[in-house]
Amino acid sequence: MTKTQKYMKINGEQVPFTDEKNILSVVRKVGIDLPTLCYYSELSVYGSCRMCMVEDQKGNIITSCSTPPKNGMEIRTNTPRLKQYRKTILRLYLASHCRECTTCPKNTSCKLQDLAIRYGIDKIKFDKTEKAYKNNYKIDNSSMAITRNPNKCIQCGDCVRMCNETQNVGAIDFALRGYELKVCPAFDMPLAETECVNCGQCAAVCPTGAITIKNDVPAVWKAIFDDKKRVVAQVAPAVRVALGEEFGLEDGENVMPLIVAAMRKLGFDEVYDTSFTADLTVIEETNEFLNKLEQGDKLPLFTSCCPAWVKYAEEKHPELMPQVSTCKSPQQMFGSLIKAYDKEKNEKDGKETVVVSIMPCTAKKAEASRDEFITGGNHDVDIVLTTNGLADMIYESGIVFKELEPEALDMPFGMYTGAGLLFGVTGGVTEAVIRKVIKDKSHTNINNIKFCGVRGMNGIKEFELPLEDGNTVLKIAVVSGLGNAEKLIEKMNAGEAFYHFIEVMACPGGCVGGAGQPFGLMDKKKLRADTIYASDKQTQMRHSDENPILPTLYNGVLKGRTHELLHVHYPVHE
């Protein structure tokens, strides 16, 4: 039996709808961009900004984000009343806002600024409020990953809902009431003293400059201009499928050859791919897992690639830390490896290697600063830039990104396999490990692995994998979003599930959805993931064991130092 088609009228046009949860979704479906400051379809509805209001046939003004569509409903989206209301709301926001736009990190990417331009706000008809005039909230720079500037907060609640609902961290929330209302950590503590895991997802959804990513671009320029520094860069797998969006290229397009060309023009001495040390991670983590499985150690083994997840486990579930892999993340493996590899060359040339990471992730900034990642008295990684940070450097230099001639990575650490590439998407670490666990390296078998349940953008994926011995069936879970990790942990603690191996990535969708990437909802993240999968399929080597550089390293710079350079012990392990 077919369902009766439902319709509503939008600006006089009859529009069909099905399961849209609100009027706003129906309106946007027909190509009308209703303005919002507090609405993200992947978060709960808050309805505070009132910018998305529409007018019904009775002349009532209703918020489209919090009102479900009804059959026969008639609405208008652009009446004189609505235009006036929206302008008034924007003027009220701006009257209490710190309007130093030209020096704001969100300049040109601020939603409040965009809407003010869109609605032609050239005058603020209200006196600047005392709060805005004083601009007296202290800027919180305590975090290694993000900066909080409460003077630019519009109380939209996006960051609060992201931190509490999606990530289950609860580092920030609303405090006080009325005119004094603000968003801050409990007791207004510095962010670094809270349970913040540095995932940066709050900054990703913040519509203004109230929460922004730490800017380390000046430190990179300083290193590049220092003749005594050898500036070596590593580029994470997820960066290649997002950076192009900043320069008008297709969403999800693989622009790695253009990234290499741009970075050479910027002055980097060597450009490598973090996918190389992702291959190393696969080797080390798979061996660790198989050893635990053979020896009957407590399982599951949790992945350790995501520093926000590691911090979450430290803060909320320290009892799980002995089950977190001892492998350093690919970023940290690269840092310790390249500095050991360059030691003799640097002594000869009188130079010092400075490792700059280009990452989709803000938590990598905090990870690089940890004392656990100091080798021989120096941090393994010196500076971490996000994808957006690299874009800023390219813009500043005047490089026309789309017109660059593609260039190849440097060797030897520009060699990688498809398995290493997969680290950029949720389930990628697990799929790479599965390829090593299953000894059949044929491309047919590798292509079939994707059907086991490891792929897809679902926040929780659970599946079983029979091993070739015919006696063992591995129970595996893949999680993205820390709120989903908490759900899985609760399920395990209740005795409702057991797993041998669990991959956790803090950012929804994995690294393709990192807070340091150009912002995108799940549809855009999926496009990026699809490109990574396509790139993996096009590589000649798709199994980490096939990387020809690894045996040379294990017999060379890593000989006798594998544990020192590739593994880590956090204090809670002791």
C-alpha positions in Angstrom: 0.0 0.0 0.0 1.5 3.3 -1.0 1.5 6.3 1.3 -0.5 9.4 0.4 1.9 12.1 -0.9 2.1 15.1 1.4 2.5 18.7 0.1 3.1 22.1 1.5 3.2 25.5 -0.3 6.3 27.5 -0.1 6.0 31.0 -1.6 3.0 29.8 -3.5 4.8 26.8 -5.0 3.5 23.3 -4.1 6.3 21.2 -2.7 6.1 17.5 -1.9 7.8 16.2 1.3 8.3 12.9 3.0 10.3 12.3 6.2 11.9 15.8 6.6 12.0 16.5 10.3 11.4 20.3 10.0 10.2 23.0 7.7 13.7 24.2 7.2 14.8 20.9 5.5 11.8 21.2 3.1 12.6 24.8 2.3 16.3 24.0 1.6 15.3 21.1 -0.5 13.8 23.4 -3.1 16.8 25.6 -3.3 16.0 28.4 -0.8 18.8 29.1 1.7 17.1 30.2 4.8 19.7 31.8 7.2 20.6 30.1 10.4 23.2 30.8 13.1 22.4 27.9 15.5 21.2 25.1 13.3 23.2 22.1 12.2 21.3 19.1 10.9 23.6 16.7 12.8 23.0 18.3 16.2 19.8 18.7 18.2 17.5 21.6 17.4 18.1 24.6 19.7 16.2 27.4 18.0 17.9 30.3 19.6 18.9 32.6 16.8 15.4 33.0 15.2 17.0 33.8 11.8 15.1 30.9 10.1 11.7 32.2 10.8 8.9 31.9 8.2 5.4 33.3 8.0 2.4 31.0 7.7 -0.9 31.7 5.9 -2.4 33.2 9.1 0.4 35.6 9.5 2.1 33.8 12.3 5.9 33.9 12.6 7.3 30.5 13.3 10.8 29.1 13.5 11.4 26.7 10.6 14.1 24.6 12.3 11.9 23.5 15.2 8.5 23.2 13.5 7.7 19.9 11.6 6.0 20.3 8.2 2.3 19.5 7.9 0.3 18.5 4.9 -1.4 21.6 3.4 0.7 24.1 5.3 1.4 27.3 3.5 4.5 29.5 4.3 6.4 32.4 3.0 10.1 32.8 3.5 10.8 36.4 2.4 8.1 38.8 3.4 8.7 42.5 4.4 8.1 41.5 8.1 10.6 38.6 7.9 13.2 40.8 6.3 12.8 43.4 9.0 12.9 40.9 11.7 16.1 39.3 10.4 17.8 42.7 10.1 16.8 43.7 13.6 18.1 40.4 15.0 21.4 40.9 13.2 21.7 44.4 14.5 21.1 43.2 18.1 23.8 40.5 17.7 26.2 43.1 16.3 25.4 45.6 19.0 26.7 43.2 21.7 29.5 41.7 19.5 33.2 42.4 19.4 33.4 43.8 15.8 37.1 43.7 15.2 36.4 41.7 12.0 39.6 42.4 10.0 41.8 41.0 12.7 39.5 38.1 13.6 40.7 34.5 12.7 37.2 33.9 11.3 37.3 36.9 9.0 35.6 35.9 5.7 34.4 32.6 7.1 32.2 34.0 9.9 28.5 33.2 9.5 27.5 36.4 11.4 29.6 38.5 9.1 28.2 36.7 6.0 24.6 37.3 7.1 25.4 41.0 7.9 26.7 41.4 4.3 23.8 39.4 2.8 21.2 41.6 4.5 23.0 44.8 3.8 23.6 45.8 7.5 25.6 49.0 7.0 24.5 50.7 10.2 23.9 49.4 13.8 20.9 51.3 15.0 21.5 50.2 18.6 24.1 51.6 20.9 27.0 49.3 21.5 26.1 47.4 24.7 28.2 47.9 27.8 29.3 44.3 27.6 30.6 44.7 24.0 32.1 48.1 24.8 34.2 46.8 27.7 35.2 43.7 25.7 36.4 42.5 29.1 36.2 38.7 28.9 39.7 37.2 29.1 40.8 35.3 26.1 41.6 31.7 27.0 44.8 30.5 25.3 45.6 27.7 27.7 44.8 24.9 25.3 47.4 23.7 22.8 44.7 23.2 20.2 42.1 25.9 20.4 41.5 29.5 21.5 38.4 30.8 23.3 37.4 34.4 22.9 34.1 34.8 24.8 33.8 38.4 23.5 32.8 37.0 20.2 30.3 34.5 21.4 26.7 34.9 20.3 25.3 32.1 22.7 24.1 30.0 19.8 24.9 26.8 21.7 26.5 25.0 18.8 29.7 24.3 20.6 27.8 23.2 23.8 25.7 20.7 21.9 28.7 19.3 19.9 30.8 18.9 23.1 28.0 17.3 25.1 25.8 15.4 22.6 28.3 14.2 19.9 31.5 14.0 21.9 30.2 13.3 25.4 33.0 15.4 26.9 31.1 18.3 28.5 34.0 20.6 28.8 31.9 23.7 28.1 28.3 24.7 28.9 26.1 27.7 29.5 26.7 29.6 32.7 24.8 32.4 34.5 21.5 33.9 33.3 20.0 36.7 31.4 22.3 39.5 30.4 25.3 37.7 32.0 24.7 34.4 30.1 27.9 33.0 28.6 29.5 29.8 27.4 32.5 28.6 29.4 34.0 25.7 31.3 32.8 24.9 34.8 33.8 27.7 37.2 35.2 29.5 34.1 38.4 27.4 34.4 41.0 27.6 31.7 40.2 25.0 29.0 43.4 23.2 29.5 42.4 22.4 33.1 39.1 20.7 32.0 38.4 17.3 30.5 38.7 18.9 27.0 40.2 16.3 24.6 41.3 18.9 22.0 39.2 17.4 19.3 38.3 20.9 18.1 34.8 20.0 17.0 33.4 22.9 19.0 35.6 25.2 16.8 34.3 23.5 13.7 30.7 24.4 14.4 31.3 27.8 16.0 29.7 30.4 13.6 31.9 33.3 14.8 35.4 33.7 16.1 34.5 32.7 19.7 36.3 29.4 19.4 39.1 29.1 16.8 42.0 26.8 16.1 45.5 27.8 17.4 47.5 29.5 14.7 51.0 28.1 14.3 51.7 29.5 10.9 54.2 32.2 12.2 56.3 29.4 13.8 56.5 27.6 10.5 57.6 30.7 8.6 60.2 31.3 11.2 61.6 27.8 10.7 61.5 28.1 6.9 63.5 31.4 6.9 66.2 30.0 9.2 69.1 28.7 7.2 70.2 26.4 10.0 66.9 24.5 9.9 66.0 21.6 7.6 62.2 21.9 7.5 60.6 18.6 6.8 56.9 18.2 6.3 54.6 15.2 6.6 51.1 15.4 5.1 48.3 13.2 6.6 46.1 11.1 4.2 42.9 13.1 4.8 44.4 16.5 3.9 44.7 15.6 0.2 40.9 15.2 -0.1 39.9 18.4 1.6 42.5 21.2 0.9 41.3 21.7 -2.7 37.9 22.8 -1.4 39.5 26.0 -0.1 40.6 26.8 -3.7 37.5 26.1 -5.6 38.2 22.6 -6.7 35.7 19.8 -6.5 34.6 18.5 -3.1 36.7 15.5 -2.2 39.2 15.8 -5.0 42.6 14.3 -4.4 45.1 17.2 -4.7 48.2 15.7 -3.2 50.5 16.4 -6.2 49.4 20.1 -6.0 50.0 20.1 -2.2 53.6 19.0 -2.8 54.1 21.6 -5.5 52.7 24.4 -3.2 54.8 23.3 -0.2 58.0 23.4 -2.2 57.2 26.9 -3.4 56.5 27.8 0.3 60.1 26.8 1.1 59.8 23.3 2.7 63.0 21.4 2.2 61.4 17.9 2.1 57.7 16.8 1.7 56.7 13.3 2.8 53.4 11.4 3.3 52.2 10.3 6.8 50.7 7.3 5.0 54.3 5.9 5.1 54.3 5.7 8.8 50.7 4.6 8.8 52.2 1.5 7.1 54.6 1.2 10.0 51.7 1.5 12.4 49.9 -1.3 10.7 52.9 -3.6 11.1 53.5 -2.8 14.7 49.8 -2.7 15.8 48.9 -5.9 14.0 51.9 -7.7 15.6 50.8 -6.3 19.0 47.2 -7.5 18.5 48.2 -11.0 17.3 50.6 -11.4 20.3 47.8 -10.4 22.7 45.4 -12.8 21.0 47.9 -15.7 21.1 49.0 -15.1 24.7 45.4 -14.7 25.9 45.9 -11.1 27.2 42.9 -9.0 28.1 41.1 -7.7 25.0 39.9 -5.7 23.2 42.9 -3.9 21.9 42.0 -0.3 21.3 43.7 1.7 18.5 45.9 4.6 19.5 46.1 6.7 16.3 43.6 9.3 17.5 45.1 11.6 20.3 41.6 12.9 21.3 40.4 9.4 21.9 43.6 8.6 24.0 42.9 11.8 26.1 39.2 10.8 26.4 40.3 7.3 27.7 42.8 8.9 30.1 40.1 11.3 31.5 37.0 9.2 31.6 38.2 5.5 31.4 41.7 5.2 32.8 41.0 1.5 33.4 41.0 1.0 29.7 44.4 2.5 29.1 46.4 -0.8 29.5 44.3 -2.0 26.5 45.1 1.0 24.3 47.8 0.1 21.8 51.3 1.1 22.7 52.0 2.2 19.1 52.7 5.8 18.6 50.4 7.5 16.1 51.7 7.7 12.5 52.4 11.5 13.1 54.6 10.7 16.1 56.3 7.7 14.4 57.3 9.9 11.5 58.7 12.6 13.8 60.9 10.2 15.8 61.9 8.3 12.7 63.0 11.2 10.5 65.0 12.8 13.3 66.9 9.6 13.9 67.3 9.1 10.1 68.6 12.7 9.7 71.0 12.7 12.7 74.3 12.0 10.8 73.3 14.3 7.9 72.5 17.2 10.3 75.8 16.8 12.2 77.6 17.0 8.8 75.6 19.9 7.5 75.3 21.8 10.8 71.6 21.8 10.6 68.6 20.8 12.8 65.6 19.0 11.4 62.3 20.7 12.2 59.3 18.4 11.7 56.1 20.2 10.5 52.9 18.1 10.4 50.0 19.0 8.1 47.0 17.4 9.8 43.2 17.4 9.6 43.1 17.3 13.4 43.5 19.9 16.1 44.3 17.2 18.8 47.5 16.5 17.0 48.8 19.9 18.2 48.3 18.8 21.8 49.7 15.3 21.1 52.9 16.7 19.7 53.5 18.8 22.9 53.2 15.8 25.3 56.2 14.8 27.3 55.8 11.2 26.2 56.8 12.2 22.7 60.2 13.5 23.5 63.1 11.5 22.1 66.7 12.4 23.0 65.6 15.6 24.7 63.6 16.9 21.7 59.9 16.7 20.7 59.4 14.2 17.9 57.1 16.7 16.1 57.9 20.4 16.4 54.9 22.2 14.8 51.4 21.0 13.7 49.4 22.9 11.1 45.9 22.0 10.2 44.6 21.7 6.6 43.2 25.2 7.0 46.5 26.4 8.3 48.3 25.3 5.2 45.6 27.0 3.1 46.4 30.2 5.0 50.1 29.9 4.1 49.2 29.3 0.4 46.9 32.3 0.3 49.4 34.5 2.1 52.1 33.6 -0.5 49.9 34.4 -3.4 50.3 31.0 -4.9 47.5 30.2 -7.4 46.8 26.7 -6.2 44.7 25.5 -9.2 47.4 26.5 -11.7 50.3 24.6 -10.1 52.1 21.8 -12.0 51.7 18.5 -10.0 54.9 17.3 -8.3 55.9 14.0 -6.6 56.8 13.4 -2.9 60.3 13.1 -1.8 61.9 9.7 -1.1 62.3 7.5 0.8 59.3 8.4 3.0 57.1 9.3 0.1 56.5 5.6 -0.6 53.3 4.2 0.9 50.6 1.6 0.3 46.9 1.8 -0.1 46.5 0.5 3.5 48.3 3.5 4.8 46.0 5.8 2.9 43.0 4.3 4.6 43.9 5.9 7.9 42.1 9.0 6.7 38.6 7.6 7.1 36.7 5.8 9.9 37.4 2.1 9.7 40.6 2.6 7.7 43.0 1.5 10.5 40.9 -1.6 11.0 40.8 -2.4 7.3 44.5 -2.0 7.0 45.0 -4.3 10.0 42.6 -6.9 8.6 44.7 -7.0 5.3 47.7 -7.9 7.3 45.9 -10.4 9.6 44.5 -12.2 6.5 47.6 -13.5 4.7 46.0 -13.7 1.2 47.4 -10.5 -0.4 45.5 -10.9 -3.7 43.7 -7.8 -5.0 40.5 -9.8 -5.2 40.6 -10.7 -1.6 41.5 -7.2 -0.5 38.6 -5.8 -2.6 36.3 -8.3 -0.8 37.3 -7.1 2.6 35.3 -3.9 2.2 32.1 -5.9 2.3 32.8 -7.3 5.8 31.2 -4.2 7.5 34.3 -2.1 8.0 33.3 0.7 5.6 30.6 3.3 5.8 30.1 6.5 7.7 27.9 5.0 10.5 29.1 6.1 14.0 29.2 2.5 15.3 30.0 -0.5 13.1 30.2 -4.0 14.5 31.1 -7.2 12.5 32.7 -10.6 12.7 35.7 -11.8 10.8 36.5 -15.5 10.4 40.3 -16.2 10.3 41.9 -18.6 7.9 42.5 -21.3 10.6 38.7 -21.9 10.6 38.6 -21.8 14.4 38.8 -18.2 15.3 36.1 -15.5 14.6 37.3 -12.0 15.5 34.7 -9.6 16.8 35.5 -6.1 15.7 34.0 -2.7 16.3 34.7 0.6 14.6 33.6 3.9 16.2 33.7 7.5 15.2 32.5 10.3 17.5 33.4 10.0 21.2 29.7 9.8 22.2 29.5 6.6 20.2 32.6 5.3 21.9 30.9 5.9 25.3 27.9 3.9 24.1 30.1 1.0 23.1 32.0 1.1 26.4 28.7 1.1 28.4 27.6 -1.9 26.3 30.8 -3.8 27.1 30.7 -2.9 30.8 27.1 -4.2 31.0 28.3 -7.6 29.6 26.2 -7.1 26.5 29.1 -7.3 24.0 32.7 -8.5 23.7 35.2 -7.4 21.0 38.7 -8.4 20.1 39.6 -5.2 18.4 38.1 -1.7 18.5 39.1 1.3 16.4 38.1 4.7 17.8 38.3 8.1 16.0 37.0 11.2 17.9 35.8 13.1 14.8 32.6 11.9 13.2 33.5 10.1 9.9 37.1 9.9 11.0 40.0 12.2 10.0 38.2 13.3 6.8 35.9 15.1 9.3 38.6 16.6 11.4 38.2 20.0 13.0 41.2 21.3 11.1 39.6 20.6 7.7 37.3 22.9 5.7 33.9 22.5 7.3 31.5 20.0 5.8 28.6 17.9 6.9 28.5 14.1 6.5 27.7 14.2 2.8 30.9 16.1 2.1 32.9 13.8 4.5 31.6 10.8 2.5 32.8 12.3 -0.8 36.3 12.7 0.8 36.1 9.1 2.1 35.1 7.8 -1.4 38.2 9.5 -2.9 40.5 7.8 -0.3 38.9 4.5 -1.2 39.4 5.1 -4.9 43.0 6.2 -4.3 43.7 3.0 -2.4 42.2 0.9 -5.2 44.5 2.6 -7.7 47.7 2.0 -5.7 50.0 -0.9 -6.9 50.7 -1.9 -3.3 47.7 -2.2 -1.0 49.2 -4.2 1.9 51.5 -2.6 4.4 53.9 -5.5 4.2 54.5 -4.7 0.6 56.1 -1.3 1.3 59.7 -1.9 0.0 61.2 0.8 2.3 60.2 -0.9 5.6 62.7 -3.8 5.6 65.5 -1.3 5.0 64.4 0.7 8.0 63.9 -2.3 10.3 67.4 -3.4 9.4 68.8 0.1 9.7 67.8 3.1 11.8 65.1 1.0 13.6 67.4 -1.9 14.5 67.4 -2.2 18.3 65.3 1.0 18.6 61.9 -0.2 17.4 60.3 0.2 20.8 62.0 3.5 21.5 61.0 5.1 18.2 57.7 3.6 17.4 56.0 2.9 20.8 54.9 4.9 23.8 53.9 4.3 27.4 51.5 6.7 29.0 51.8 7.3 32.8 48.6 5.4 33.5 50.2 2.3 32.0 52.7 2.2 34.8 
